Amino acid sequence: VAAATILVCDDEAPLRALVRATLEDGYEIVEARDGEEALEAARRVRPDLILLDAMMPGRSGFDVLRALRADAGLASTRIVMLTARVQESDREAAAAGGADRFLAKPFSPLELELLVRDLLARG
Amino acid sequence: MIRVPRTSLRLRLVLLILLSLLPLFGLALFSAVDRRGKDARAAKARALDVARLAAAAQGRRVAEARVLLTSLARTPEVTRGDAGTCGAYLAPLLTSFSGFVNLGVATPAGEVVCSALPLRARVNVADRRWFREALRMRRFAVGNYQIGRITGQASVNFGYPLLDGRGRVEAVVFAALGLRGLQPLVSQGSLPPGSSLLVLDRNATVLARYPGSAAAVGRTLPDEPLVRILLSHREGVAEATGLDGVRRFYGFTPLPGTPAANDAILAVGIPKARALAGADADLRRTLLVIAAVGLLALAATLAYSRLSIAHPLEAIQRAAARLREGDLSARSELRGGPRDLVQLAASLDAMAETLERRTGELRRLNEELERRVADRVAELDRFFTLALEMLCIANLDGYFLRVNPTFERTLGYSAEELVSRPFLDFVHPGDREATLAAMERLAQGLDVVSFENRYRRRDGSYRWILWSSTAVPETGMIYAAARDITERKEAEAEVERALTQLRAVLDAVTDGVALVDREGRLVLFNDRYRELAREAFGRDPAAELPAAGRQDAFADLTTDPEGYRATVAAERLEPERAHAGEWVLAGSGRVLLRHSGPVRAADGALLGRIVVWREVTSEREAERLKSELISTVSHELRTPLTSVLGYAELLAEREYDRETVKRYLATIRSEAGRLTALIDDLLDLQRIEAGRFELARRQFDLRRLLEEKRLLFAGQSERHTIELELPEAALTVLADRDRVSQVVANLLSNAIKYSPAGGAVLVRAEPLDGRVRVSVCDEGLGIPAAQQERVFSKFFRADSSDTREIGGTGLGLALCKEIVEAHGGRIGFRSEEGKGSTFWFELPQAGAA
């Protein structure tokens, strides 16, 4: 059984490293440093799940979310928005944009692991 | 009315009568002329008849003469007798044969041998025509009418030859026929007295003339008009003046019995006066009759006119004269007389009646009017006296003519004092020119209203007077009502002062304040309001005055026109309530807070609204920045915190090998350090921004600081070389050394971080116009042009795929800027993407200033 592929998109390298450290034992991890890279990688590897930082320089996470959701080939891909913001408006924007979950920074790696497993198991 | 003098009318009547007599005169004259013509013709005809009768009688005498001479020729006493016998025989014959003036015998030689009249001398008749003819023709011969040599009077002689047996002429018997025989024709006949007879021979010699002296006989008068007529016509009639100067009608004819060539002309003249006496007498008579008739008619007319015209006219005239003199009760009261005059008199009386009645009405009306005028004048006078207004009548010469008591009271002068001097004397010197201008307008017939000037009171103070004046330029009169408005002027000045103060207060307010009335008209606004309207809305309220109701004109300038309109509508619907709203201007993005609330008078009545505009653009921007900063800071803090917490949890929950644990712990430490640096920078920045930033200034040499920094950073990267370019002389600055050190460290750190491929970093310091300039130059990535303007803002980090991995708080350059500027210096940079950046800053050189 091939491991599920997870695309991590965040401009902060330490954060990508933390996600990799958390999930690299059970999943194939692909990293992207910004929105453009994320879209390119998503179309290339067709990940099972995308962890998408909401606040990035250049194309914002919400922008990327809309683009991903507009892509029919990625209809079954789970998307989890990661954001430092805790405003209700961000949650609503994430839900409206088609994100499956919303995870606020700082997050617990174990919680992330459970959330990912749960989402992929439902798939 | 009857102005024609009585005599004139009479004269006219007389003239009328005379005119009516004129045809009679004409007729009389005509018949007189006619009669005179007839009489003249009759007189002429009669004169001719008489003349012809005389001529015929003369003719008969010629025949008689022939018979007589023939018989005498046979009478022996004559033919044979001696002179005495013969004479005796012949002399009696002269009385028997009237008309003959002589008889005689002459010898063939012409010697008169015998004569009825005694011969006083020898007389020879050989030259006489009758003698020569008788001798030559041997028959009866007639001589010319001539003056006899024997008789000495006019006669015509006849000769008859006595022939002997042999037929020779023995003697010539002759007879002289005088003209005296003609006299009775005129003297005794039916001719009127004064009639004349004239015999002329063809040589214009007067042969006989009766009546008249014999003196004229024998004279030749060829130039007499009568003589000329007779000689030229020989027979006919004529009117001419006789030799005695009397005008006569003449009838003339040649006397027979003489040879035609040598005849005489007999003219009978009837005096013209006599001939026409009858006609003239008739004329005189006729004229007399006419004159008598005319006189009678005149007398009758005059009498009539006196009775029937003059008396009535006098009555009418008397009445008219009395009317003229104003006695309207005068009547002619004419009852009798010609109908026309009675009608005229009746008309006059009727007229007088009407006149009297009308005049009476007019008089009553006039009295009524006068009474009413007097009432009105009294009323006006009362008002003039009672009026609280100052009233006056003045003239254009500049004098009061009349002033009312209020006028006196107001100025404290008596009417006598006011009218005694030009009113300009009472006018404030500063108002005289304007007052003269107002009078000039009045003189042109223009009304002067709302004119104000100051009048001096008796106590020397001045009162403000408001005038309403009108003038009648023709009469030079000015009528004016005036009012003491001093209190009002003072109140106005007070209001003006209060308004000025209010204005000053309003203009000092930094909000735009405007007051609009209930109809939405802009009543007042302050400078800031005008400024805002002009800047933000592009309208000048002073020019356009957009009132509250029209403030929806602003709606389209905002980003929310509908909301704006709704607010303005709500204000109209609920004028009692306050409304507030914040509006963003489309385009400029300026934010304006608009507040409006009701304005009430002291009694609570709604006067309008006060509208306050406050620009909150910078406040909103600050709030936005602050919120953004918080959000950013939150993000920036959470990211390293996530690493710290995440790795800590992994280490706590999972088993890792020693290397991994060390790596994770190193990450935790570096991320915690990053957190600390971030918090330090934030605090520094916040302190500087809050003004709680203490600079510990002291003098130091910048070169030393730069050398220290080079040593510090040179050990951090093996791939970079740091070169220093410093002047020989010290670069002394008065500054906070630690802060300046922080700036240099930040710039060097950035230079190294953003030249990941390594390379040279050049640090240069130099004095520049009293400042010290430090520049840090790298050969790194550079900053994209689009991002350059945000370089010094907080949390800015150059963003490109190559800078993604470069860490940092994004606060360094913002902090540098704050520090340099706090020292009174400047900071800046020059950068080109892909080629590197040069950041520089300048500090004032110590002692240079």
Interface residues (C-beta under 8 A of the other chain):
Chain A: D11 E12 A13 P14 L15 A17 L18 A21 T22 R33 D34 M55 P57 G58 A84 R85 K105 P106 F107 S108 P109 L110
Chain B: S631 S634 H635 L637 R638 T639 P640 L641 T642 S643 V644 L645 G646 Y647 E649 L650 E653 Y664 T667 E671 R797 D799 S801 R804 E805
